[in-house]
Amino acid sequence: MNPQIHNGSGLGVERLTDLLVFSFLQHGPSDKLQEELKRLGRTLPVPTGPQGPCEEELQTDGSRCSHFVSEGRNRGSETQEDVIRNIAQQLAQIGDMMDHRVPPSLVGHLVMQFRDRNLSEEGRRACLATAVDQVLQACPRDMEEEKTMLLVTMLLARKVTSHTPSLLRTVFHTTVNFINQNLPTYVRDLVRNEMD
């Protein structure tokens, strides 16, 4: 099976990552974060909940509804966005067990860095990379390296946004960019393997 993403013009791993990170963050404990996620979900070109099939369908609020589809998929089979949500849920459960490995001081430092309006996107990615490296040093080596890196990256995003929900948009976009820059093949293969 050759999973492809269609949003009119056939988008790639970027939208997989959008939905993966968004779904992971939905498993956060903060009610305030959930409110921010709803707002963010209305601006993202990814489906944010179970919806019927739609490809570039104009919604009543004027936005477009993207729909992830897989070539050759039957209507009754699991959709690609269902698979991504399931992966995010599994990763969130593992993240819950690893949560204690992230020092509160590291989260506080990341919050300060993300609040710095003078820091460029590249600078924010560098701060996130440094934090990911610090947490990775405290992680057991019983998972594959890419999976651990993906998990730690999204866990840091969840902890920062749970601490300061107003940073959600910035943290979300930086996290997605970081993953797309460092783990695009892993994310694509992770979804493809689950679809098979």
N, C-alpha and C positions, 0 to 999 in steps of 0.2 A: 504494500500500500504506500502510496506516495502522498503524504499530507502536504497540502498547499493551503495557503491562506488567501482568501479572496475578500477584497474590500473594493470592489470595482476594478482596481488596477493590480490586484494580486500582490499583497504586501508580504513581507518575510518575517524573520525571527524577531524583529522589533515588536510586532504586535503580540507574538507569543510571550515575550518578556513582559510587556505591559500587563497582559492578563494574568500571568504568573505572579508578578509582584503585587498587583492589585488584589488578587484572590488571597495571597499569603497575608497581606495586611488586614484583610477582613477578619482574620482569626485573632486580631489583637483584642486585648481586654478592655480598652478604654471606650466608653460610650461617646465621649467627645470626638475620639478618632473616627468612630463609625459615622458620625454626622459629617465630618470632613470628607470621609471616603465617599459618601453619597454625593456630595458636591463635586468632588473630583470625577466620580464615575459619569456624571452628566456631561463632562467635557472630553472624556476619552473616547477614541474610536474603537472601543472594545465593548462587547456585551458585558453588562455588570450583573446579570442575573439570568436565571433560566428564561429563555424567550423562544418564541416560535421562530421558524426560519425567516430570515430577512437578509437580503444583500443590498446594501445601499438604499434601504427603504427610508423615506423621509418620515420622521416622527412628528407628532402633533406640536412639539415644542420647537420644531425647525431644525433639530439636529439629525444627523444620519445614524442609522443603526448598522453597525458592521456585523457580519456574521462569519465566524470561522467555519470553514467547511473542508472536508477531506475528499479528494477525488475518489469516486467509486463508492462513496458512503451511502448506505441505505438509510431511509428516513427513520427506521426503527433502531438503528445502531447508535452507539455512544458517539456524541459529537466531539470535535476537537476541543471546544471550550470546556466540555464536561471533563475530558481527560486532564486538561490543564488545571481545572479547579481541584480535581482529585489529587493531582501531584502537589499542588499548593497546600492542600489540607494535610497530606502526609508529611510534607516538609515542616509545616507549622507545628505538628505534633512532636516531631523530632526537635524542633527549635524550642518548644516548651521545656523539654528535658535538658537542653543545653543553656537555657536562659541564665542560669547561675554562673556561667563561665564569662559573662560580660560584666565587667566591673561598673558599678554606677558612676564612678568618676570618669570612665571612658565615655559613657553616654552623655554625661554633663558637658564634657569637653567637645564632643561632636555637636551637641546642641548649640554651644557658643560659636563654633565654626560655621554652622549652617545659618546662624543668625547674622553673620557678618555680611552685610550688603556689598562690601567692597571685594569679597572673594569671588573669583570667576568660577564658572562651571568646572573648568579644568582644576582649579584649586580645591573645589569641593570634592571632586573625584579623587584627588590626591589625599585629602584628609580621610575620606572613606577607605581608601586603599590602605593607609597606615593603620586605621582602626581594625580593618579586616585582618591584616597581618598580625596585630597584637592578639586578637582573639584566637586566630588559628594556632598560635604558639601554645595556647592553653587547651586546645582540643585534642581528644584522643585520635589516633591515626587509624581507627577501625573502619572509616568510610573512605571512599575514593576522594582524592584531592579536590576535583572539580565540584563534586556534590557538597563537600564541606565548605568550600569557598562560596558557592551559591547560597547555601543555607545561612552561613554567618553574615553574608552581605544583607540578605533579606531580614535576618533577625535584628541586625543593627538598625536597619530602616524602621522596623516595627518598634523597637525600643525608643528610638529618637522621636518618632511620631506619636507614640503613646505618651511620652514625657511632655512633648510640646506639639499638640495636634496642628497648630497654626503653620508648622513647617512642612506639612504633608506634601504640598505640591512640589516644593523645592527638593525635598528628600526623595520623593517618588521619582522625579525625573532624573536626578543624579544617580539613584540606584539603578534605574533602567539603563541609563547610558553606561554606567560602570559594568553591568552584566553584559550588555551588548558589545562592549569593547573587549572584555576579558573572557567571556564564556559563551559566545554565540553558538558554536558548534555543539557544546555540551547541552545547552537548552534545547536546540533543535532535535538532537539525538534522543534526549530524555523524553520528549513528547512523541517522537516517531516510535521509539521502542514501546511506549505504553499503548500506542494506537495499534501496533501489530498484534 
